[in-house]
Structures are given as C-alpha cells and as structure tokens.
C-alpha cells in the first residue's frame, strides 16, 4: 500500500496523472548477515488494495474504490470446507497451483506500456441509479481500458498521424467483457443498503419463503439464521428506515412482528442495470454492423462504376 511505502521510508517526488515517481529505501541482508541499504525507484500507476471487516466504509473512500464483497453463501462455505478437507488429506496438487500462479505472473510480465483509445466512449452511459455518477463513470471507462490493455496482443497497433504515438483501440468485445465483470460492482454502488445488510436481507427473504412465513420476530430470525440478536436488530433498523421492512406491535405481547415490504427490490435493481448496459452495447453493435453494410455497398457501387467506365 502507498501508506506502507511512505512509512518504510519512501520519498515520493511527484504524483502526476496517477503515476507515482518516488524512491523507496530498504535494508537488504546477505547470506553472511551483512546489511546494506538499497534505494528502489518506483514508477508506475498507483493501485491501493485493502480489505476490512467493517460493514460500511467512509463514503468518500467507498465511492473512489471498486468495492468487491466476498461470497458468503452456503454454497461458497461448502466449497471452502471441501478444499480444507482435501488439503488436510494431502489431495491438493501444490505443483499445479504453483504453475498456475507462475503462469499469471508471466502474463503480467509480458504486458507492455501502450496508449489506449476508446472510440465508443462518447456513447457509453452508466445507469442513473448509481450513486456518485461522476466518479463511477470514470471508474467504468478506466475498467474498460484495463480490459483492452490485457488484450493488447490481440489488438492491432495504430499510430497517431499527428504525434506518431502508438496506441490500441477498445473493441465491443472489450466492453462486453468489462460489463460482465463490473455489473456486480455497479449494483452495489447503486444499492442503498450496506453490503452486509444486503446479504442479510437477501438471506432473510430466502429463509422466510422456505419457512412459509408471512411475519417473523427478531428472535425467530436469530435462531433460524444463526445470527447474533444485536446484529439482527442493527440490520432491522436500517431496513425499516429504508422502507424495506415494517413492524407491528401486537397488543399484550412485547415482541415486534416484522413484515417484508418488497421481495423483488434487489432483483429489480439488477435488471435495470443489466438492461441499460446490455441495451447500449447492442446499440453500438447495430451501429457498427450498419456502418459495415453501408461501406460494403459504397465499395460495390464504386467498383461497378469503374467497370462501366472501363467497358465504355
């Protein structure tokens, strides 16, 4: 992380357009136990990755980042436990794992700096449901650029006629692949609930439907979903404030009974974002196909006129 580099003695001289130009001083010990100081020069895009157990992030940090939530589904739990069992039984092929890791490292090593231009960028849009659209729009375009960058050996290099700069262009396939990868992130950026609360609410709806309940209490949810009561009450406050849950107090009872107001809110949000991205991609494909047809027709007509002139 950048802050760790600074703590270890890095002295950045300039940050320009996402490029960090700086120095990092480290101490290296050789096989004889002798130490020496080495200065490493750092040049390149800054990428800060981090993880947290906090349910929500400071807003300004969150909307500057790609938020990726872990899969906490029972199916994922089972896959992890199966791996742990196989590892304990000595059934994991370590060499095969190392080969795969090395393959990805080598793929990184062969990538070369190259300028990227996206001719479709002026026509791309992000869903209106996304919070902080200015920053998210920049993230979306940068993500497409990253996909193009990783396909640099499948793209023809072009040269700018004025500056001579070499570059590669984004294709519709790059946009399609980027859309498929980023949809989940855009949905999370459009959701009013925190990631943890959303996971709970979706699990709660599944539990209610499996139990065929119309209403439930916090205690029933705690026992049925095996979650601490204080955690459930915190989630319920957030869900009630968002209008996704409502509660009623029955006369003569201390318990509140909760009702789910909407079972399809998240699915509706997903469909909106999917349809907007897919629709725009389809429009771009149609425009490109029509342009290709017009070019082909124009070429055919020109060739026909040339043949008639030659015959005359």
C-alpha positions as CSV (number, residue, x, y, z in Angstrom):
1,X,0.0,0.0,0.0
2,X,1.1,3.5,-0.6
3,X,0.9,4.5,3.1
4,X,3.1,1.5,4.0
5,X,5.7,2.6,1.4
6,X,5.7,6.0,3.0
7,X,6.1,4.6,6.5
8,X,9.0,2.5,5.3
9,X,10.9,5.5,4.0
10,X,9.7,6.1,0.5
11,X,10.1,9.7,-0.6
12,X,7.7,10.3,-3.5
13,X,8.8,13.3,-5.6
14,X,5.7,13.7,-7.8
15,X,2.3,12.2,-8.4
16,X,1.1,13.1,-11.9
17,X,-1.9,11.6,-13.7
18,X,-1.9,8.6,-11.4
19,X,1.9,8.0,-11.9
20,X,4.0,7.8,-8.7
21,X,7.6,8.9,-9.2
22,X,9.5,8.2,-6.0
23,X,12.1,6.3,-4.1
24,X,11.9,3.6,-1.5
25,X,14.8,2.9,0.8
26,X,15.1,-0.7,2.0
27,X,17.7,-2.7,4.0
28,X,18.8,-6.0,2.5
29,X,20.8,-8.7,4.4
30,X,23.0,-11.1,2.5
31,X,23.9,-14.7,3.4
32,X,26.7,-13.6,5.7
33,X,24.4,-11.4,7.7
34,X,25.8,-8.2,6.4
35,X,23.3,-5.4,5.7
36,X,23.3,-2.8,3.1
37,X,20.9,0.0,2.1
38,X,19.3,-0.1,-1.4
39,X,17.2,2.6,-3.0
40,X,14.5,1.4,-5.2
41,X,12.9,3.8,-7.7
42,X,9.2,3.4,-8.0
43,X,7.5,4.5,-11.3
44,X,4.0,3.4,-12.4
45,X,0.3,3.6,-11.7
46,X,-0.7,3.7,-8.1
47,X,-3.1,0.9,-7.1
48,X,-4.1,0.6,-3.4
49,X,-5.8,-2.6,-2.4
50,X,-7.2,-3.2,1.1
51,X,-9.7,-5.3,2.9
52,X,-11.8,-4.7,6.0
53,X,-14.3,-6.5,8.3
54,X,-16.3,-3.2,8.7
55,X,-19.8,-3.4,7.4
56,X,-19.6,0.1,5.8
57,X,-16.9,2.3,4.6
58,X,-16.3,6.1,4.9
59,X,-18.3,7.4,1.9
60,X,-15.5,9.3,0.2
61,X,-13.3,6.3,0.3
62,X,-16.1,3.9,-0.9
63,X,-17.0,5.9,-3.9
64,X,-13.4,6.2,-5.0
65,X,-13.0,2.4,-5.0
66,X,-14.2,-0.7,-6.6
67,X,-16.0,-2.5,-3.8
68,X,-15.8,-6.3,-4.0
69,X,-17.7,-8.2,-1.4
70,X,-16.9,-11.8,-0.5
71,X,-19.3,-14.6,-1.3
72,X,-20.9,-15.6,2.0
73,X,-23.4,-18.0,0.5
74,X,-23.8,-21.6,1.9
75,X,-22.5,-22.9,-1.4
76,X,-19.3,-21.0,-1.1
77,X,-18.9,-22.1,2.5
78,X,-19.2,-25.7,1.3
79,X,-16.6,-25.2,-1.4
80,X,-14.1,-23.7,1.0
81,X,-14.6,-26.5,3.6
82,X,-14.2,-29.1,0.8
83,X,-10.9,-27.6,-0.1
84,X,-9.8,-27.5,3.5
85,X,-10.7,-31.2,3.8
86,X,-8.8,-32.1,0.6
87,X,-5.8,-30.1,1.8
88,X,-5.7,-31.9,5.1
89,X,-5.9,-35.2,3.3
90,X,-3.0,-34.3,1.0
91,X,-5.1,-34.3,-2.1
92,X,-4.1,-30.8,-3.3
93,X,-1.6,-30.7,-6.1
94,X,0.7,-27.9,-4.9
95,X,2.9,-28.0,-8.0
96,X,-0.1,-27.5,-10.2
97,X,-1.1,-24.5,-8.1
98,X,2.4,-23.0,-8.4
99,X,2.3,-23.5,-12.2
100,X,-1.0,-21.6,-12.4
101,X,0.4,-18.8,-10.2
102,X,3.6,-18.6,-12.3
103,X,1.5,-18.5,-15.5
104,X,-0.4,-15.4,-14.3
105,X,2.9,-13.8,-13.2
106,X,4.4,-14.4,-16.6
107,X,1.3,-13.0,-18.3
108,X,1.8,-9.8,-16.3
109,X,5.5,-9.6,-17.2
110,X,4.9,-9.7,-21.0
111,X,2.5,-6.8,-20.9
112,X,4.0,-3.6,-22.3
113,X,3.0,0.1,-21.8
114,X,0.8,1.2,-24.6
115,X,-1.7,4.0,-25.0
116,X,-5.4,3.0,-25.2
117,X,-8.2,4.9,-27.0
118,X,-11.8,4.0,-26.7
119,X,-13.7,5.2,-29.8
120,X,-17.0,4.2,-28.2
121,X,-16.5,6.2,-25.0
122,X,-18.7,9.2,-26.1
123,X,-21.7,6.9,-26.5
124,X,-21.3,4.9,-23.2
125,X,-23.5,5.6,-20.3
126,X,-23.9,4.3,-16.7
127,X,-27.2,3.7,-15.0
128,X,-28.9,6.7,-13.4
129,X,-29.4,4.6,-10.2
130,X,-25.6,4.6,-9.5
131,X,-24.6,7.0,-6.7
132,X,-21.8,9.5,-7.3
133,X,-22.0,9.1,-11.1
134,X,-19.1,11.3,-12.0
135,X,-16.6,9.1,-10.2
136,X,-18.3,5.9,-11.2
137,X,-18.3,6.9,-14.8
138,X,-14.5,7.4,-14.6
139,X,-14.1,4.0,-13.0
140,X,-16.2,2.4,-15.7
141,X,-14.2,3.9,-18.5
142,X,-10.9,3.0,-16.8
143,X,-12.1,-0.6,-16.3
144,X,-12.8,-0.9,-20.0
145,X,-9.4,0.5,-20.6
146,X,-7.8,-2.2,-18.3
147,X,-9.6,-5.0,-20.2
148,X,-8.3,-3.6,-23.5
149,X,-4.8,-3.4,-22.0
150,X,-4.8,-7.1,-21.2
151,X,-5.8,-7.9,-24.8
152,X,-3.0,-5.8,-26.2
153,X,-1.6,-8.8,-28.1
154,X,-4.9,-9.4,-29.8
155,X,-5.2,-5.8,-30.9
156,X,-3.7,-4.1,-33.9
157,X,-1.3,-1.2,-33.1
158,X,-2.1,2.1,-34.7
159,X,-0.2,5.3,-34.9
160,X,-1.5,8.9,-34.4
161,X,-0.9,10.8,-37.7
162,X,-0.1,14.0,-35.9
163,X,2.0,12.8,-32.9
164,X,3.2,9.4,-34.1
165,X,2.1,7.9,-30.8
166,X,1.3,4.2,-30.9
167,X,-2.0,3.1,-29.5
168,X,-4.5,0.3,-29.5
169,X,-8.3,0.7,-29.7
170,X,-11.0,-0.7,-27.5
171,X,-13.4,-3.1,-29.2
172,X,-17.0,-4.0,-28.5
173,X,-15.8,-7.4,-27.2
174,X,-13.7,-5.5,-24.5
175,X,-16.8,-3.5,-23.5
176,X,-18.9,-6.7,-23.3
177,X,-16.3,-8.4,-21.1
178,X,-16.0,-5.3,-18.9
179,X,-19.7,-5.1,-18.5
180,X,-19.9,-8.7,-17.4
181,X,-17.2,-8.1,-14.7
182,X,-18.4,-4.8,-13.4
183,X,-22.2,-5.3,-13.2
184,X,-22.0,-6.6,-9.7
185,X,-19.9,-3.6,-8.6
186,X,-22.3,-1.2,-10.2
187,X,-25.2,-2.9,-8.5
188,X,-23.5,-2.5,-5.1
189,X,-22.8,1.2,-5.9
190,X,-26.5,1.6,-6.6
191,X,-27.8,-0.1,-3.5
192,X,-29.0,2.0,-0.6
193,X,-28.1,-0.8,1.8
194,X,-24.6,-1.6,3.1
195,X,-23.1,-4.9,1.7
196,X,-23.5,-6.8,5.0
197,X,-27.1,-5.6,5.4
198,X,-28.0,-6.5,1.8
199,X,-26.5,-10.0,2.3
200,X,-28.6,-10.4,5.4
201,X,-31.8,-9.1,3.8
202,X,-31.5,-11.5,0.8
203,X,-30.8,-14.4,3.2
204,X,-33.7,-13.3,5.3
205,X,-36.1,-13.4,2.4
206,X,-35.0,-16.8,1.4
207,X,-35.4,-18.1,5.0
208,X,-38.9,-16.5,5.2
209,X,-40.0,-18.1,2.0
210,X,-38.6,-21.5,2.9
211,X,-40.4,-21.4,6.3
212,X,-43.6,-20.1,4.5
213,X,-43.9,-17.3,7.0
214,X,-45.8,-14.0,6.5
215,X,-44.3,-12.4,9.6
216,X,-41.4,-13.0,11.9
217,X,-39.8,-11.7,15.1
218,X,-36.2,-10.8,15.6
219,X,-35.8,-13.9,17.9
220,X,-37.1,-16.2,15.2
221,X,-34.7,-14.7,12.7
222,X,-31.8,-15.0,15.1
223,X,-32.5,-18.7,15.7
224,X,-33.4,-19.6,12.1
225,X,-30.4,-17.8,10.6
226,X,-28.0,-18.3,13.5
227,X,-27.0,-14.6,13.7
228,X,-26.5,-12.6,16.9
229,X,-29.5,-10.7,18.1
230,X,-27.7,-7.4,18.4
231,X,-26.6,-7.7,14.7
232,X,-30.1,-8.6,13.6
233,X,-31.6,-5.6,15.4
234,X,-29.0,-3.3,13.7
235,X,-29.9,-4.6,10.3
236,X,-33.6,-4.3,11.1
237,X,-33.2,-0.6,12.0
238,X,-31.6,0.0,8.6
239,X,-34.2,-2.0,6.7
240,X,-37.1,-0.2,8.5
241,X,-35.6,3.2,7.8
242,X,-35.3,2.3,4.1
243,X,-38.9,1.1,4.0
244,X,-38.0,-2.5,3.1
245,X,-39.3,-3.8,6.4
246,X,-42.2,-2.7,8.6
247,X,-43.1,-3.9,12.0
248,X,-46.2,-4.1,14.2
249,X,-46.5,-4.5,17.9
250,X,-49.2,-6.9,18.9
251,X,-51.3,-6.0,22.0
252,X,-50.4,-8.0,25.0
253,X,-47.0,-9.0,23.6
254,X,-43.6,-7.5,23.9
255,X,-42.4,-8.9,20.6
256,X,-42.4,-6.9,17.4
257,X,-43.6,-8.7,14.3
258,X,-41.8,-7.8,11.1
259,X,-43.1,-7.9,7.5
260,X,-41.1,-7.7,4.3
261,X,-42.4,-4.9,2.1
262,X,-40.6,-5.9,-1.1
263,X,-39.2,-9.3,-2.1
264,X,-38.0,-8.1,-5.5
265,X,-36.2,-4.8,-4.8
266,X,-32.7,-6.1,-5.4
267,X,-33.8,-8.1,-8.5
268,X,-35.4,-5.0,-9.9
269,X,-32.2,-3.0,-9.4
270,X,-30.2,-5.8,-11.1
271,X,-32.5,-5.9,-14.1
272,X,-32.3,-2.1,-14.5
273,X,-28.5,-2.1,-14.6
274,X,-28.2,-5.2,-16.7
275,X,-30.7,-3.8,-19.3
276,X,-29.1,-0.4,-19.5
277,X,-25.6,-1.8,-20.1
278,X,-26.8,-4.6,-22.4
279,X,-29.0,-2.2,-24.4
280,X,-26.3,0.3,-25.0
281,X,-23.9,-2.4,-26.1
282,X,-26.5,-3.8,-28.5
283,X,-27.0,-0.3,-30.0
284,X,-23.3,0.1,-30.6
285,X,-23.1,-3.4,-32.3
286,X,-26.1,-2.4,-34.5
287,X,-24.4,0.9,-35.5
288,X,-21.2,-0.9,-36.3
289,X,-23.0,-3.5,-38.4
290,X,-24.9,-0.8,-40.3
291,X,-21.7,1.1,-40.9
292,X,-20.1,-2.0,-42.3
293,X,-23.0,-2.7,-44.6
294,X,-23.0,0.9,-45.9
295,X,-19.2,0.7,-46.5
296,X,-19.6,-2.5,-48.4
297,X,-22.5,-1.2,-50.5
298,X,-20.5,2.0,-51.3
299,X,-17.4,-0.1,-52.3
300,X,-19.6,-2.2,-54.5
301,X,-21.1,0.7,-56.3
302,X,-17.7,2.4,-56.8
303,X,-16.4,-0.9,-58.3
304,X,-19.4,-1.1,-60.6
305,X,-18.9,2.4,-61.9
306,X,-15.2,1.7,-62.5
307,X,-16.1,-1.4,-64.6
308,X,-18.6,0.5,-66.7
309,X,-16.1,3.3,-67.4
310,X,-13.5,0.7,-68.5
311,X,-16.1,-1.0,-70.8
312,X,-17.0,2.3,-72.4
